[in-house]
Amino acid sequence: VYLKKCLGEKYSLLYGWLSFLIICPAMIASMALFFGNQLEIYFPFISPLNIKGAAILLVAIFTLINCCGIEVAGGIQKYVVAMQILLILFLVFMTFLFLKGSQLNPTPSHMNGIDRSSLKNAILAFVVILWSFEGFNTLTFITNEIKDGYENIKNQIFLGCGFVFIIYFLINYCAINYIPHHQLINTPNVAVTLGSMALGSKGKLIIFILTIIGIITTIHACIV
């Protein structure tokens, strides 16, 4: 829709075929491989062949679901996303409830000012957040199937991006405020560290479930 309005039907048609043949299949394949990678981390006893089979099966299941129609696929996506949001908010709530912050990570004196380097890094961080939420882009693929598409899509893009920003803000606030700076810098997975500090082994399980749900919703959205 964006390219059709800006550059004409030729470029929008080209992008549509590129998305269908290259971009979306590549995203689905990469997320399926990431799904297998997560299974291998948490279930190391599963053979590599079975992990690849599970990744292929996941793609096949959601392909079949989407063959049932947009209403069925959309309904499942709503429930899965709602579960993901509730788990994130639960983790944030447990962090506020069980951990003590503020005095743990006082702001160092050299971080009080804002220089060009920190501003550049902040801008780059916002770019990563933007591209981690494909809703502002993939939502336009189904414009012709939505009633009052012009108004509804515009509202949903603003609401979706705004809500994702709030979720990211809460998670990052918890990480910065509750994880010691030296540990925060060296940890490879901030979410796992935060979950473990708040809920122990159950926190790791919640992060694993969140990761799997995130992969599922991404694959499902790409297939839709």
C-alpha positions in Angstrom: 0.0 0.0 0.0 2.8 2.4 0.9 4.8 1.8 -2.2 1.7 1.9 -4.4 0.7 5.3 -3.0 4.3 6.7 -3.3 5.9 5.0 -6.3 3.0 3.5 -8.3 1.6 0.0 -8.9 4.7 -1.4 -10.7 6.9 -1.1 -7.6 4.2 -2.3 -5.2 3.6 -5.4 -7.4 7.4 -6.1 -7.5 7.6 -5.8 -3.7 4.6 -8.0 -3.3 6.2 -10.8 -5.3 9.6 -10.4 -3.6 7.8 -10.7 -0.2 5.9 -13.8 -1.4 8.9 -15.5 -2.9 11.9 -14.4 -0.9 11.4 -12.1 2.2 8.5 -13.9 4.0 9.8 -17.5 3.3 13.3 -16.4 4.6 11.7 -15.0 7.7 9.6 -18.1 8.3 12.7 -20.4 7.8 14.9 -18.3 10.1 12.3 -18.2 12.9 11.7 -22.0 12.5 15.5 -22.5 12.9 15.5 -20.2 15.9 12.6 -22.3 17.4 14.8 -25.4 16.9 17.7 -23.6 18.5 15.7 -22.8 21.6 14.5 -26.4 21.9 18.1 -27.6 21.8 19.1 -25.2 24.6 16.3 -26.3 27.0 16.1 -29.9 25.9 19.6 -30.9 25.0 18.7 -34.6 25.0 16.6 -34.2 21.8 18.5 -35.3 18.6 19.2 -32.6 16.0 17.0 -34.5 13.5 14.0 -34.4 15.8 14.6 -30.7 16.4 14.6 -30.0 12.7 11.5 -32.1 12.4 9.8 -30.0 15.1 10.6 -26.8 13.3 9.2 -28.1 10.0 6.1 -29.4 11.9 5.5 -26.0 13.4 5.5 -24.3 10.0 3.2 -27.0 8.6 0.7 -26.7 11.5 0.3 -22.9 11.1 0.2 -23.2 7.3 -2.8 -25.6 7.7 -4.4 -23.3 10.3 -4.2 -20.4 7.8 -5.8 -22.6 5.1 -8.9 -22.6 7.4 -9.5 -18.9 6.8 -8.5 -15.5 8.1 -11.0 -15.5 10.9 -9.7 -18.8 12.4 -6.1 -17.8 12.0 -6.7 -14.3 13.4 -8.6 -15.7 16.3 -5.7 -18.0 17.3 -3.2 -15.2 16.9 -5.3 -13.0 19.3 -5.2 -15.7 22.0 -1.5 -16.4 21.6 -0.5 -12.7 21.7 -2.8 -12.1 24.7 -1.0 -15.0 26.5 2.4 -13.5 25.6 1.4 -10.0 26.9 0.0 -11.5 30.2 3.2 -13.4 30.8 5.3 -10.3 30.2 3.2 -8.2 32.6 3.3 -11.0 35.1 7.1 -11.1 35.0 7.2 -7.3 35.4 4.8 -7.4 38.3 6.8 -10.2 40.0 10.0 -8.2 39.5 8.5 -5.1 41.2 7.1 -7.4 44.0 10.1 -9.5 44.9 13.2 -7.4 43.9 14.4 -4.1 45.4 15.8 -1.6 43.0 16.5 2.2 42.9 19.3 2.0 45.5 20.8 -1.0 43.9 21.7 0.8 40.7 22.3 4.5 41.4 23.0 6.5 38.3 26.8 7.1 38.0 28.0 10.7 37.7 29.3 10.2 34.2 25.9 9.1 33.0 24.0 12.2 34.2 24.7 14.2 31.0 23.5 13.2 27.5 26.3 13.3 24.9 26.2 12.5 21.2 27.3 8.9 21.6 24.5 8.1 24.1 22.0 9.8 21.9 23.2 7.8 18.9 22.9 4.6 20.8 19.4 5.5 22.0 18.3 6.1 18.4 19.8 2.7 17.3 17.9 1.0 20.2 14.6 2.5 19.0 15.3 1.2 15.4 15.8 -2.3 16.8 12.5 -2.0 18.7 10.8 -0.8 15.6 11.9 -3.7 13.5 11.1 -6.2 16.3 7.5 -5.2 15.9 6.4 -6.1 12.3 2.8 -5.1 13.0 3.2 -1.6 11.5 4.3 -3.3 8.2 2.5 -6.7 7.9 -0.8 -5.2 8.9 -1.0 -3.4 5.5 -0.9 -6.8 3.7 -4.6 -7.4 4.6 -6.0 -3.9 4.1 -8.6 -5.2 1.6 -9.9 -7.7 4.1 -10.6 -5.2 6.9 -13.8 -3.2 7.2 -13.2 0.6 7.1 -9.5 -0.3 6.4 -8.3 3.3 6.2 -9.4 4.3 9.7 -9.0 1.0 11.4 -5.5 0.2 10.1 -4.3 3.7 11.1 -5.7 3.3 14.6 -4.3 -0.2 15.0 -0.8 0.8 13.9 -0.7 3.7 16.4 -2.1 1.5 19.2 0.1 -1.5 18.4 3.3 0.5 18.2 2.4 2.5 21.4 1.6 -0.7 23.3 4.9 -2.4 22.2 6.8 0.7 23.3 5.2 0.5 26.8 6.1 -3.2 27.1 9.7 -2.5 26.1 9.9 0.4 28.5 8.7 -1.7 31.4 11.1 -4.6 30.7 14.1 -2.3 30.2 13.2 -0.3 33.3 13.2 -3.6 35.3 16.5 -4.7 33.8 18.3 -1.4 34.4 16.8 -0.8 37.9 17.0 -4.3 39.3 20.0 -6.1 37.7 23.4 -4.8 39.0 25.3 -2.9 36.3 28.3 -5.2 36.2 26.0 -8.2 35.8 23.8 -6.4 33.2 26.8 -5.6 31.0 28.1 -9.2 31.0 24.9 -11.2 30.8 24.2 -12.7 27.4 20.4 -12.9 28.1 19.0 -10.1 30.2 15.5 -11.5 30.2 16.7 -14.9 31.6 18.7 -13.1 34.3 15.8 -10.9 35.3 13.4 -13.9 35.4 15.8 -16.0 37.5 16.3 -13.2 40.0 12.6 -12.7 40.4 11.3 -16.2 40.3 14.3 -18.6 40.3 13.9 -21.6 38.0 10.3 -20.7 37.3 11.5 -17.4 35.8 13.7 -19.3 33.3 10.7 -21.4 32.3 8.6 -18.3 31.8 11.2 -16.7 29.6 11.4 -20.0 27.6 7.6 -20.0 27.1 7.7 -16.3 26.1 10.4 -17.0 23.6 8.5 -19.9 22.0 5.3 -17.8 21.9 7.2 -15.0 20.3 8.5 -17.3 17.6 5.1 -18.8 17.0 3.4 -15.4 16.7 6.1 -14.2 14.2 5.8 -17.3 12.1 2.0 -17.1 12.1 2.0 -13.4 11.2 4.4 -14.1 8.2 2.3 -17.0 7.0 -0.9 -14.9 7.2 
